[in-house]
Amino acid sequence: MHTHPCSTGRRFTRTSLYIALSSVVLLAGCPFAGLLSGMLPGLPPYKIAGADGNRMLFVEQEGLDEVIAFSEGAPPAARNLLAVDLETLTSEIILSDIAAPASDIVTNGRWVAWVDHVKKAVEVRDLDSGAESSYFEELVASGEELTVRQLAGDRLVIHRCTTGYPHPGGPQYEFIVLDLVTGAETHISDSWRYATFAIDDDYFALMTDTSTNVAPLGLELTTNIDLVNLGTGERQTIAPDLRVTGDGYASRLFIVNAQVIWQKFKPGGFQSQVNSYDIATGTTTTLADDFNPPGGDRHWLRDVSGERMLVELQMGHPLLGETISFELRTFAGDTVTIVEFPNTATQPRSFDPQPRFVGNLAVWTDPYTGEFVIYNLESNTTERFAPGL
């Protein structure tokens, strides 16, 4: 039987591994298992699959039992796609019985896409007409590492492993941007395996696995940022030789108001800054210098909306009592702390809060209860939404 070099059979996604590893700690049987499991928060009970204005769309996250069963050949549990209006907190089921793990489902309110492991295809549903189409049947059936990443307008972004070991450079990855109206495909090579990208209209930015002329300090990673014009096919490197966080999945790219925005380490140390590239003028600007505070604490850029940044500050050590907080910061430097979460043996965090902007609101998962928390940027007030918890 032919096996694709990137095939992992019933693959564990990073999401699945996150759940599995958190559970392994619980089962370790060591004297500190309970303490460590409380100090290492797992995935939230619901995954945000996309947004449509101030409407947030989400699905129930897969648990350890489903991850194990799926890896052993069982079909994934059918799950519902739900939507909640973040201003009224009214919710509804948008689509029922999607045969896919939460990590394989994305939507933007007009379209829903998922990797269907029963039909062996990428399925796309037009929510306006109800029409459903199948794509990439051969790739899914061969067991390739292929994930749907985002729906942007009428475009679906897919991340795919194209080659693997014994390739001398290791697995190679590409993005496929599928136009759901015309059926046209754009293949963008040299993605790194962490699938860091941003898309806005005809512009697609990505972090690449191409060679750099900068040496990492410690455990961080090196990369470049390329910008692709999907309309013309033109591609250029706009930010070479970057040092970024050692957890590549934590790296972020944004395109906001025709600017590509990213966070990087400054030369010679672990102080970071936030830069932007103006697509129209081709100029690079520092939006926030000396981004990390002194004392070894970490600031991570989680999302950008307009001229506001949503920043996560991590203070202390995850295993020794860490506090995280979320800040709203403008490009002018004005900063407001909106919430803090300590993590101690008596008050452990159970869930990764995963903050983001949805429309003109900020949303995160309460790390203690699993509820969604909705923060109004203008009124400085919060609401809570607990779907079935």
C-alpha positions as CSV (number, residue, x, y, z in Angstrom):
1,M,0.0,0.0,0.0
2,H,1.4,3.4,-0.9
3,T,2.0,5.7,2.0
4,H,2.6,9.4,1.5
5,P,5.8,10.6,3.1
6,C,3.9,13.1,5.2
7,S,1.2,10.6,6.1
8,T,0.7,9.8,9.8
9,G,-2.4,7.6,9.3
10,R,-4.9,8.7,11.9
11,R,-2.9,11.7,12.7
12,F,-2.6,13.5,16.0
13,T,-3.0,17.2,15.4
14,R,-1.2,19.6,17.7
15,T,-4.6,20.1,19.4
16,S,-4.9,16.4,20.0
17,L,-1.4,16.1,21.3
18,Y,-2.0,19.0,23.7
19,I,-5.0,17.2,25.2
20,A,-3.2,13.9,25.3
21,L,0.0,15.3,26.9
22,S,-2.0,17.1,29.6
23,S,-3.8,13.9,30.4
24,V,-0.6,11.9,30.5
25,V,0.5,14.2,33.4
26,L,-2.7,13.2,35.2
27,L,-1.9,9.5,34.7
28,A,1.8,9.7,35.5
29,G,1.4,8.4,39.1
30,C,4.1,10.7,40.4
31,P,3.7,12.6,43.7
32,F,3.5,15.8,41.8
33,A,1.0,14.7,39.1
34,G,-1.9,16.7,40.5
35,L,0.2,19.8,41.0
36,L,1.7,19.6,37.5
37,S,-1.7,19.0,35.8
38,G,-3.1,22.1,37.5
39,M,-0.1,24.2,36.4
40,L,-0.3,23.1,32.7
41,P,-3.7,24.3,31.4
42,G,-5.3,22.4,28.5
43,L,-7.4,23.3,25.6
44,P,-10.7,25.1,26.2
45,P,-13.9,23.0,26.0
46,Y,-15.0,24.9,22.8
47,K,-12.9,26.0,19.8
48,I,-13.7,29.2,18.1
49,A,-14.0,28.2,14.4
50,G,-14.5,31.7,13.0
51,A,-16.4,34.9,13.2
52,D,-18.9,37.0,11.3
53,G,-18.9,40.5,12.6
54,N,-19.8,40.4,16.2
55,R,-21.1,36.8,15.8
56,M,-18.8,34.1,17.0
57,L,-19.0,30.6,15.7
58,F,-17.7,27.6,17.7
59,V,-17.6,23.8,18.1
60,E,-17.1,21.5,21.0
61,Q,-13.5,20.5,21.4
62,E,-12.5,16.8,21.2
63,G,-11.6,15.1,24.4
64,L,-9.0,12.5,25.1
65,D,-11.3,9.5,24.6
66,E,-12.2,10.8,21.1
67,V,-8.5,11.5,20.3
68,I,-7.5,8.0,21.2
69,A,-10.4,6.4,19.4
70,F,-9.8,8.5,16.3
71,S,-6.1,7.6,16.3
72,E,-7.1,3.9,16.4
73,G,-9.4,4.1,13.3
74,A,-12.8,5.1,14.7
75,P,-14.6,7.9,12.9
76,P,-14.7,11.3,14.7
77,A,-17.7,12.2,16.7
78,A,-20.3,14.3,14.9
79,R,-20.5,17.8,16.3
80,N,-22.6,20.9,15.8
81,L,-21.4,24.3,14.7
82,L,-23.0,26.9,16.9
83,A,-23.1,30.7,16.7
84,V,-23.6,33.3,19.4
85,D,-24.3,37.0,19.0
86,L,-21.8,38.5,21.4
87,E,-24.0,41.6,21.9
88,T,-27.2,39.8,22.8
89,L,-25.8,36.4,23.8
90,T,-28.4,34.6,21.8
91,S,-27.1,31.4,20.3
92,E,-28.2,28.9,17.6
93,I,-27.0,25.8,15.8
94,I,-25.8,26.7,12.3
95,L,-24.9,23.2,11.0
96,S,-25.4,19.8,12.6
97,D,-23.5,16.5,12.6
98,I,-20.2,17.6,11.1
99,A,-18.0,14.5,10.9
100,A,-14.7,16.1,11.9
101,P,-12.6,16.9,15.0
102,A,-12.9,20.6,16.1
103,S,-9.4,21.2,14.9
104,D,-10.5,20.4,11.3
105,I,-13.4,22.8,11.1
106,V,-13.4,26.5,10.0
107,T,-16.0,29.0,9.1
108,N,-16.7,32.7,8.4
109,G,-20.4,32.7,8.6
110,R,-20.9,32.4,4.9
111,W,-19.0,29.2,4.3
112,V,-18.1,26.2,6.5
113,A,-15.2,23.9,5.6
114,W,-14.0,20.7,7.3
115,V,-11.8,17.7,6.7
116,D,-14.4,14.8,6.5
117,H,-12.6,11.6,7.5
118,V,-15.6,9.5,6.6
119,K,-16.1,10.9,3.0
120,K,-12.4,11.3,2.7
121,A,-12.6,14.9,1.3
122,V,-12.5,18.5,2.3
123,E,-16.2,19.4,2.5
124,V,-17.4,23.0,2.0
125,R,-21.0,24.0,2.7
126,D,-22.4,27.3,1.4
127,L,-24.6,28.4,4.3
128,D,-26.6,30.8,2.1
129,S,-27.7,28.1,-0.4
130,G,-27.1,24.9,1.5
131,A,-25.0,23.6,-1.4
132,E,-22.1,21.3,-0.5
133,S,-18.9,20.6,-2.5
134,S,-16.1,18.1,-2.0
135,Y,-12.4,18.9,-2.7
136,F,-9.0,17.2,-2.5
137,E,-10.4,13.7,-2.2
138,E,-7.2,12.1,-3.3
139,L,-5.1,14.0,-0.8
140,V,-7.4,13.2,2.1
141,A,-7.8,9.5,1.1
142,S,-4.0,9.1,1.0
143,G,-3.7,10.1,4.6
144,E,-1.8,13.3,3.9
145,E,-1.2,15.8,6.7
146,L,-3.7,18.4,5.5
147,T,-5.6,20.9,7.6
148,V,-8.1,23.6,6.9
149,R,-6.9,26.9,8.5
150,Q,-9.2,29.8,7.6
151,L,-12.0,31.0,5.5
152,A,-11.4,34.6,4.3
153,G,-14.2,35.9,2.1
154,D,-14.7,33.3,-0.6
155,R,-11.2,31.8,-0.1
156,L,-10.3,28.7,1.9
157,V,-6.8,28.4,3.2
158,I,-5.4,24.9,3.6
159,H,-2.0,23.9,5.0
160,R,-0.5,20.8,3.5
161,C,2.7,18.7,4.0
162,T,4.1,17.9,0.5
163,T,7.2,15.8,1.2
164,G,8.7,14.2,4.3
165,Y,11.6,12.1,5.5
166,P,14.0,11.0,4.1
167,H,13.9,14.4,2.4
168,P,17.2,16.0,3.6
169,G,15.5,19.1,4.8
170,G,12.7,17.3,6.6
171,P,9.0,17.7,5.8
172,Q,8.1,20.4,3.4
173,Y,4.9,22.4,3.6
174,E,2.8,24.6,1.4
175,F,-0.4,26.6,1.6
176,I,-3.3,26.1,-0.9
177,V,-5.6,29.0,-1.3
178,L,-8.8,27.8,-2.9
179,D,-11.3,30.2,-4.5
180,L,-14.7,28.7,-3.7
181,V,-16.4,30.7,-6.4
182,T,-14.1,30.0,-9.3
183,G,-12.4,26.8,-8.1
184,A,-9.0,28.3,-8.8
185,E,-6.1,27.1,-6.6
186,T,-3.0,29.0,-5.6
187,H,-0.1,27.0,-4.2
188,I,2.3,28.9,-1.9
189,S,5.5,26.9,-1.2
190,D,8.1,27.1,1.6
191,S,5.7,27.5,4.5
192,W,7.2,26.4,7.8
193,R,5.3,23.6,9.6
194,Y,3.7,26.0,12.1
195,A,1.4,27.4,9.4
196,T,1.8,31.1,10.4
197,F,0.0,33.3,7.9
198,A,-2.4,36.2,7.4
199,I,-4.8,36.9,4.6
200,D,-6.7,40.0,3.6
201,D,-8.3,40.5,0.2
202,D,-5.6,39.6,-2.4
203,Y,-2.7,39.7,0.1
204,F,-1.3,36.6,1.8
205,A,1.7,36.8,4.2
206,L,3.5,33.8,5.6
207,M,6.4,32.8,7.7
208,T,8.8,30.6,5.7
209,D,11.2,27.8,6.3
210,T,13.7,29.3,3.9
211,S,17.3,29.9,5.1
212,T,18.1,32.9,7.3
213,N,21.3,34.8,8.0
214,V,20.7,35.1,11.8
215,A,21.6,32.6,14.5
216,P,19.0,31.7,17.2
217,L,19.8,32.5,20.8
218,G,18.6,29.8,23.1
219,L,15.5,27.9,21.9
220,E,13.8,30.4,19.7
221,L,13.3,29.9,16.0
222,T,14.4,31.8,12.9
223,T,12.2,32.6,9.8
224,N,11.5,35.1,7.1
225,I,8.1,36.7,6.1
226,D,7.0,36.6,2.5
227,L,4.1,38.5,1.0
228,V,2.1,37.1,-2.0
229,N,-0.3,39.0,-4.2
230,L,-2.9,36.4,-4.9
231,G,-4.2,38.4,-7.9
232,T,-0.9,38.7,-9.7
233,G,1.2,35.9,-8.2
234,E,3.9,38.3,-7.3
235,R,5.9,37.2,-4.2
236,Q,8.5,39.1,-2.2
237,T,10.4,38.7,1.1
238,I,9.4,41.7,3.2
239,A,11.0,40.8,6.6
240,P,14.1,38.6,6.4
241,D,16.2,37.1,9.2
242,L,13.7,37.1,12.1
243,R,14.2,35.5,15.5
244,V,10.8,34.6,17.0
245,T,9.5,32.6,19.9
246,G,10.6,29.0,20.3
247,D,7.0,27.8,20.2
248,G,6.4,28.4,16.5
249,Y,2.7,27.9,16.9
250,A,2.6,31.0,19.2
251,S,4.0,33.3,16.4
252,R,1.4,35.5,14.9
253,L,1.0,37.4,11.6
254,F,-1.7,40.0,10.9
255,I,-2.7,42.2,7.9
256,V,-4.6,45.2,9.2
257,N,-5.3,48.4,7.2
258,A,-3.0,47.2,4.4
259,Q,-0.1,46.6,6.9
260,V,1.6,43.3,7.7
261,I,2.3,43.2,11.5
262,W,4.5,40.8,13.5
263,Q,6.5,40.4,16.7
264,K,10.2,39.5,16.7
265,F,13.2,39.4,19.0
266,K,15.6,42.3,18.7
267,P,19.2,41.6,17.8
268,G,21.4,40.3,20.6
269,G,18.9,39.4,23.2
270,F,15.3,38.5,24.2
271,Q,13.8,42.0,24.1
272,S,11.1,42.1,21.4
273,Q,9.4,44.6,19.2
274,V,6.3,44.8,17.0
275,N,6.9,45.9,13.4
276,S,4.7,46.6,10.4
277,Y,5.2,46.6,6.7
278,D,3.1,49.0,4.6
279,I,2.0,47.2,1.5
280,A,1.5,50.4,-0.5
281,T,4.8,52.1,0.2
282,G,7.0,49.1,0.9
283,T,8.3,50.7,4.2
284,T,8.8,48.9,7.5
285,T,8.0,50.7,10.8
286,T,8.4,49.8,14.4
287,L,5.0,50.0,16.1
288,A,6.2,49.1,19.6
289,D,9.8,49.0,20.7
290,D,11.0,47.4,24.0
291,F,7.8,45.3,23.9
292,N,8.7,43.1,26.8
293,P,8.9,44.6,30.3
294,P,12.0,44.2,32.4
295,G,12.5,41.3,34.8
296,G,12.1,38.3,32.5
297,D,8.3,38.6,32.0
298,R,7.0,37.9,28.5
299,H,4.7,40.0,26.3
300,W,3.1,38.1,23.4
301,L,1.0,39.8,20.6
302,R,-2.2,37.8,20.3
303,D,-4.4,39.9,18.0
304,V,-4.7,43.3,16.2
305,S,-7.8,45.2,15.4
306,G,-7.5,48.7,13.9
307,E,-4.8,50.4,16.0
308,R,-5.4,48.2,19.0
309,M,-3.2,45.3,20.0
310,L,-4.4,42.5,22.3
311,V,-1.4,41.5,24.4
312,E,-0.8,38.6,26.8
313,L,1.7,39.2,29.6
314,Q,3.1,36.1,31.3
315,M,4.7,36.7,34.7
316,G,6.6,34.0,36.6
317,H,7.1,30.4,35.7
318,P,4.2,28.0,34.5
319,L,5.3,25.3,37.1
320,L,6.1,27.7,40.0
321,G,3.1,29.9,40.0
322,E,2.6,32.0,36.9
323,T,0.2,35.0,36.5
324,I,-1.0,36.0,33.0
325,S,-2.8,39.2,32.2
326,F,-4.4,40.7,29.0
327,E,-3.7,44.2,27.9
328,L,-5.1,46.5,25.3
329,R,-2.3,48.6,23.8
330,T,-2.5,51.2,21.1
331,F,0.2,51.8,18.6
332,A,0.8,55.1,20.5
333,G,1.7,53.1,23.6
334,D,-1.4,53.6,25.7
335,T,-2.0,50.5,27.7
336,V,-4.9,49.2,29.8
337,T,-4.8,45.9,31.7
338,I,-8.2,44.3,31.4
339,V,-7.9,41.1,33.4
340,E,-5.4,39.0,35.4
341,F,-5.3,35.2,36.0
342,P,-3.0,33.8,38.7
343,N,-2.0,30.1,38.5
344,T,-1.3,28.5,41.9
345,A,-1.8,25.2,43.6
346,T,-4.9,26.6,45.3
347,Q,-6.2,28.4,42.2
348,P,-5.0,26.4,39.2
349,R,-5.9,27.4,35.6
350,S,-7.5,24.5,33.8
351,F,-7.8,26.0,30.3
352,D,-5.7,28.0,27.8
353,P,-7.7,31.3,27.5
354,Q,-6.7,31.9,23.8
355,P,-7.7,35.6,23.6
356,R,-8.7,37.2,20.3
357,F,-10.8,40.0,18.8
358,V,-14.2,39.2,17.4
359,G,-15.7,42.3,15.7
360,N,-15.3,45.2,18.1
361,L,-15.1,42.9,21.1
362,A,-12.3,40.9,22.8
363,V,-13.1,37.3,23.7
364,W,-11.3,34.7,25.8
365,T,-12.0,31.5,27.6
366,D,-12.1,31.8,31.4
367,P,-9.1,29.6,32.4
368,Y,-10.9,28.4,35.6
369,T,-14.5,27.7,34.4
370,G,-14.2,27.3,30.6
371,E,-16.9,30.0,30.0
372,F,-16.5,32.5,27.2
373,V,-15.8,36.0,28.4
374,I,-16.7,38.9,26.2
375,Y,-15.1,42.3,26.8
376,N,-16.5,45.5,25.4
377,L,-13.6,47.7,24.4
378,E,-15.7,50.9,24.6
379,S,-17.6,50.4,27.9
380,N,-14.9,48.4,29.7
381,T,-17.5,45.8,30.8
382,T,-17.6,42.0,30.5
383,E,-20.3,39.5,29.8
384,R,-20.1,35.7,30.2
385,F,-21.5,32.9,28.0
386,A,-21.5,29.3,29.0
387,P,-22.7,27.0,26.2
388,G,-23.8,23.9,27.9
389,L,-21.2,24.0,30.6
